[in-house]
Amino acid sequence: MTFAVALAMLEREGRWLLQLRDDIAGIVHPGLWGLFGGHLDPGEPPDQAIRRELREEIGWEAEGLPFWFEHQDAQLRAHYFRGRLTVSLADLVQTEGQDMVLAGLDELRSGEVWSPRRQELRRLAPSLERAVHRLEVKG
């Protein structure tokens, strides 16, 4: 069975917004850096899902967030959206995950990003690695 998600690659001043996923067994990619977003509700279009998820997870109203690309395999159909984060990190209220940062492309290329809250480096989730690869290949 394939499940569908919508994910946001949000840029602010040349850096990208990341979510450090919770260290909870049973969730997808626990303890890794990923993108904000999540599952589509039944019948929900991806563009509506990403706006809902961003409201729920960081309290931000995304306007005009364009579709970027889609990835599909046997288990997953991921709809990626890409745009500008129009507020500062301090204006966001994180309700899911254990940290969030703005990371530069060099950090993302390294495969590990520092977590200020956890005080340690954490690896990137495969969904984020896909987005970084797309940035490098297609810009």
C-alpha positions, -999 to 999 in steps of 0.1 A, spaced: 0 0 0 13 35 -9 8 64 14 10 100 3 27 130 20 33 166 12 66 182 22 79 218 22 114 229 13 113 264 28 142 289 22 150 320 42 181 341 35 199 312 17 192 287 44 166 259 45 141 251 73 145 216 88 126 196 115 144 172 138 119 143 140 110 129 174 129 99 188 98 78 189 98 42 178 72 35 151 74 69 133 90 73 99 127 82 103 128 89 140 156 112 152 166 124 117 164 158 101 135 161 77 111 186 62 79 199 77 48 184 62 29 151 65 2 127 54 -26 137 31 -60 132 46 -84 111 25 -94 131 -6 -72 160 3 -52 176 -25 -14 179 -18 -14 218 -20 -41 219 7 -23 193 28 9 212 29 -8 244 40 -26 225 67 5 207 79 25 239 81 -3 256 102 -4 226 125 34 220 129 48 256 129 18 279 131 27 295 97 2 303 69 19 295 36 7 315 7 14 306 -29 38 277 -21 45 262 -56 47 225 -64 84 215 -69 86 177 -77 71 143 -69 88 112 -58 71 78 -59 82 43 -50 64 11 -38 55 26 -4 55 63 -8 42 91 -30 58 124 -18 47 158 -31 74 184 -26 67 221 -24 93 248 -24 92 284 -15 103 312 8 98 313 45 85 348 50 89 350 88 118 346 111 125 313 130 115 331 162 80 337 148 73 300 143 57 278 170 69 243 166 44 217 178 59 186 162 95 173 163 123 181 188 141 209 171 141 231 140 169 250 123 178 269 92 206 251 76 229 261 47 235 240 16 270 231 28 256 217 60 230 197 41 256 183 17 276 170 46 247 147 56 246 159 92 232 191 108 238 204 144 208 204 167 210 233 192 184 217 215 200 182 215 236 195 213 246 169 188 249 162 150 220 143 135 217 127 101 193 136 73 162 116 65 160 101 30 131 125 21 154 155 29 184 139 10 161 137 -21 153 174 -18 190 183 -13 199 163 -44 172 180 -64 186 214 -53 221 205 -64 210 190 -97 183 213 -109 186 243 -86 
